[in-house]
Amino acid sequence: MSKKNNAFGKEVIQFLLSLEPDFKCPRGVSVLNPYLDLPTQTVVNKYYNKYYSSIGKRVFLFGINPGRMGAGVTGISFTDPVNLLNDAKIDHPFALKAELSSQFIHEVFQKFGGIEKFTKHFFLSSICPLGFMMDGKNLNYYDIPLLEKRVSPYIVEKMNQQVRMGAHTEIAICLGEGQNYKYFKRLNDQMKWFDQIIPLPHPRFVLQYKRKEKEKFINKYISTLTSIKNILEIS
């Protein structure tokens, strides 16, 4: 459980800034750890102190792992430098490059009522809190079987820590209905972190392959978030 007198954001900051890989990557794969960089550390402190200053549990939404254009720069899940400045209103020194997943999620924020309303009840994270690169491109933890095998004990350890930060264990949301969901469900069946996992289409999938139906998917996110609020009777 989260420390009784510690704001949720303090728990998150402590978790993120202490991340350190304890596994060996396969040849050609490198770890993406933005939390080693001082500008990212500064942004992480600003963001989580601003939007998660209250005490209390959140419903967790788990993406895959940080990517080089979004959280791999800012340290904030599904928030690229553009949305960090324009939507979250946090100044930073990063180049203003946009990322698809961030665009979608921040539209969800706005339709839900804004970042403040979303962060009061929900928390965006990743199954693996560190990212991966290969040949200068993003890599998912499950893309290479040997990487998945080597990183799995680390994922379990960090998931245990994330749940203790203050997660509602009745329900979690998985962003990604394919490999990410299959992996998460298999681990959760073993570890029993959450009673139920609800999968949603990954934001990048929506904007890359279903852009014409974007509003339909945003509405699906909103209806899911609203339904969970009602189920858990949180206001």
C-alpha positions as CSV (number, residue, x, y, z in Angstrom):
1,M,0.0,0.0,0.0
2,S,1.0,3.6,-0.5
3,K,2.5,5.3,2.6
4,K,-0.4,6.8,4.5
5,N,0.8,10.4,4.5
6,N,2.5,10.4,1.2
7,A,0.9,12.0,-1.9
8,F,0.5,9.6,-4.7
9,G,2.8,11.7,-6.9
10,K,5.7,11.4,-4.3
11,E,5.4,7.6,-4.6
12,V,5.5,7.8,-8.4
13,I,8.6,10.1,-8.4
14,Q,10.4,7.9,-6.1
15,F,9.6,4.8,-8.2
16,L,10.5,6.4,-11.6
17,L,13.8,8.0,-10.5
18,S,15.0,4.8,-8.9
19,L,14.5,2.7,-12.1
20,E,17.6,0.7,-13.0
21,P,17.8,-2.4,-15.2
22,D,19.1,-5.6,-13.6
23,F,18.9,-7.7,-16.7
24,K,21.1,-8.2,-19.8
25,C,19.6,-7.3,-23.2
26,P,20.1,-9.5,-26.2
27,R,22.8,-8.4,-28.7
28,G,21.8,-5.2,-30.6
29,V,19.2,-4.2,-28.0
30,S,19.7,-1.2,-25.7
31,V,17.8,0.1,-22.7
32,L,16.0,3.4,-23.0
33,N,16.0,5.0,-19.5
34,P,15.1,8.7,-19.7
35,Y,15.1,9.0,-15.9
36,L,18.9,9.2,-15.9
37,D,18.8,12.6,-17.6
38,L,18.5,15.7,-15.3
39,P,16.0,17.6,-17.5
40,T,13.7,14.5,-17.4
41,Q,14.1,14.2,-13.7
42,T,13.1,17.9,-13.3
43,V,10.0,17.4,-15.5
44,V,9.0,14.3,-13.6
45,N,9.1,16.1,-10.3
46,K,7.1,19.1,-11.8
47,Y,4.4,16.9,-13.4
48,Y,3.7,14.4,-10.6
49,N,3.8,17.1,-7.9
50,K,1.4,19.2,-10.0
51,Y,-1.1,16.5,-11.0
52,Y,-0.8,13.8,-8.3
53,S,-0.4,15.9,-5.2
54,S,-3.4,14.2,-3.4
55,I,-3.3,11.1,-1.4
56,G,-5.4,8.1,-2.6
57,K,-5.5,5.1,-4.9
58,R,-5.7,5.3,-8.7
59,V,-6.9,3.0,-11.4
60,F,-3.8,2.0,-13.4
61,L,-3.7,2.0,-17.3
62,F,-0.7,0.0,-18.5
63,G,0.9,0.6,-21.9
64,I,3.8,-1.4,-23.3
65,N,7.1,0.4,-22.5
66,P,8.3,4.0,-23.1
67,G,9.1,5.0,-26.7
68,R,11.8,7.4,-27.9
69,M,9.4,10.2,-29.0
70,G,7.2,10.3,-25.9
71,A,7.9,9.0,-22.4
72,G,11.4,8.1,-23.6
73,V,12.0,11.9,-23.7
74,T,9.7,13.4,-21.1
75,G,9.5,10.5,-18.6
76,I,5.7,10.9,-18.5
77,S,3.7,8.0,-19.9
78,F,1.9,8.9,-23.2
79,T,3.1,12.5,-23.0
80,D,5.3,13.9,-25.7
81,P,7.1,17.3,-25.5
82,V,4.3,19.0,-27.4
83,N,1.6,18.0,-25.0
84,L,3.8,18.4,-22.0
85,L,4.0,22.1,-22.9
86,N,0.7,22.8,-24.5
87,D,-1.7,20.6,-22.5
88,A,0.1,19.9,-19.2
89,K,1.5,23.5,-19.2
90,I,4.9,22.4,-18.0
91,D,8.0,24.2,-19.5
92,H,10.9,22.1,-20.6
93,P,14.0,22.1,-22.8
94,F,13.0,19.3,-25.1
95,A,12.5,19.6,-28.9
96,L,8.8,20.0,-29.7
97,K,8.3,16.7,-31.5
98,A,4.9,15.0,-31.5
99,E,4.1,11.4,-31.0
100,L,0.9,9.6,-32.1
101,S,0.1,7.8,-28.8
102,S,0.4,11.1,-26.9
103,Q,-1.9,12.9,-29.4
104,F,-4.6,10.3,-28.8
105,I,-4.3,10.1,-25.0
106,H,-4.4,13.9,-24.6
107,E,-7.6,14.0,-26.7
108,V,-9.0,11.5,-24.3
109,F,-7.9,13.7,-21.4
110,Q,-9.8,16.7,-22.9
111,K,-13.0,14.7,-23.6
112,F,-12.9,13.3,-20.1
113,G,-12.7,16.8,-18.6
114,G,-9.0,17.6,-18.6
115,I,-5.7,16.3,-17.1
116,E,-6.7,17.3,-13.6
117,K,-9.9,15.3,-13.7
118,F,-8.2,12.3,-15.3
119,T,-5.3,12.2,-12.8
120,K,-7.6,12.5,-9.8
121,H,-8.7,8.9,-10.5
122,F,-6.4,7.3,-13.1
123,F,-2.7,6.7,-13.6
124,L,-0.9,5.9,-16.9
125,S,2.1,3.6,-16.7
126,S,3.7,0.7,-18.6
127,I,4.0,-3.0,-18.2
128,C,7.8,-2.5,-18.5
129,P,8.7,1.0,-17.1
130,L,11.9,1.1,-19.2
131,G,12.0,1.2,-22.9
132,F,14.1,-0.5,-25.6
133,M,15.8,0.5,-28.8
134,M,17.2,-1.5,-31.7
135,D,18.7,-0.1,-34.9
136,G,17.6,3.4,-33.8
137,K,13.9,2.4,-33.5
138,N,11.5,1.6,-30.7
139,L,11.3,-2.0,-29.5
140,N,8.6,-3.6,-27.5
141,Y,9.6,-5.9,-24.6
142,Y,7.8,-8.8,-26.3
143,D,9.2,-8.3,-29.8
144,I,12.2,-10.6,-29.2
145,P,11.5,-13.8,-27.2
146,L,14.9,-13.7,-25.4
147,L,14.3,-10.1,-24.4
148,E,10.9,-10.9,-23.0
149,K,12.4,-13.9,-21.1
150,R,15.2,-11.8,-19.6
151,V,13.1,-8.8,-18.7
152,S,10.1,-10.7,-17.1
153,P,11.5,-11.0,-13.6
154,Y,12.2,-7.3,-13.7
155,I,8.6,-6.6,-14.9
156,V,7.2,-8.7,-12.0
157,E,9.3,-6.8,-9.5
158,K,8.4,-3.4,-10.8
159,M,4.7,-4.4,-11.1
160,N,4.7,-5.4,-7.4
161,Q,6.2,-1.9,-6.6
162,Q,3.6,-0.1,-8.8
163,V,0.7,-1.9,-7.1
164,R,2.0,-0.9,-3.7
165,M,2.2,2.7,-4.8
166,G,-1.6,2.9,-4.5
167,A,-3.4,0.9,-7.2
168,H,-7.1,-0.1,-7.1
169,T,-6.6,-3.8,-7.4
170,E,-10.2,-4.5,-8.5
171,I,-9.6,-3.4,-12.1
172,A,-6.7,-2.4,-14.3
173,I,-6.7,-1.3,-18.0
174,C,-4.3,-2.7,-20.5
175,L,-3.6,-0.5,-23.5
176,G,-3.2,-3.0,-26.3
177,E,-5.5,-5.9,-27.1
178,G,-2.9,-8.1,-28.6
179,Q,0.6,-9.1,-27.3
180,N,0.6,-6.7,-24.4
181,Y,-2.7,-8.0,-23.1
182,K,-1.8,-11.6,-23.6
183,Y,1.4,-11.2,-21.7
184,F,-0.1,-9.1,-18.9
185,K,-3.1,-11.5,-18.5
186,R,-0.8,-14.5,-18.3
187,L,1.4,-12.8,-15.6
188,N,-1.7,-11.5,-13.7
189,D,-3.2,-15.0,-13.6
190,Q,0.0,-16.1,-11.8
191,M,0.6,-13.1,-9.6
192,K,-3.1,-12.1,-8.8
193,W,-2.3,-8.4,-8.9
194,F,-5.7,-7.4,-10.2
195,D,-9.2,-9.0,-10.1
196,Q,-9.9,-7.9,-13.7
197,I,-8.0,-6.5,-16.6
198,I,-9.9,-4.6,-19.3
199,P,-8.1,-4.3,-22.7
200,L,-8.4,-1.3,-24.9
201,P,-7.0,-0.7,-28.4
202,H,-3.5,0.8,-28.2
203,P,-3.5,4.6,-29.0
204,R,-0.8,4.1,-31.7
205,F,-2.8,1.4,-33.4
206,V,-5.8,3.6,-33.5
207,L,-4.0,6.6,-35.1
208,Q,-1.9,4.5,-37.4
209,Y,-4.5,2.1,-38.7
210,K,-8.0,3.4,-37.7
211,R,-7.6,7.2,-37.8
212,K,-10.9,7.7,-39.6
213,E,-12.6,6.0,-36.6
214,K,-10.7,8.0,-34.0
215,E,-13.7,9.5,-32.3
216,K,-15.3,6.0,-31.9
217,F,-12.2,4.8,-30.1
218,I,-12.0,8.0,-27.9
219,N,-15.6,7.4,-26.9
220,K,-14.8,3.8,-26.1
221,Y,-12.0,5.0,-23.8
222,I,-14.4,7.5,-22.2
223,S,-17.2,5.0,-21.6
224,T,-14.7,2.6,-20.1
225,L,-13.2,5.1,-17.7
226,T,-16.7,6.3,-16.7
227,S,-17.9,2.8,-16.2
228,I,-14.9,2.0,-13.9
229,K,-15.6,5.1,-11.9
230,N,-19.1,4.0,-11.4
231,I,-18.2,0.4,-10.5
232,L,-15.7,1.6,-7.9
233,E,-18.0,4.4,-6.7
234,I,-15.2,7.0,-6.9
235,S,-16.0,10.6,-7.4
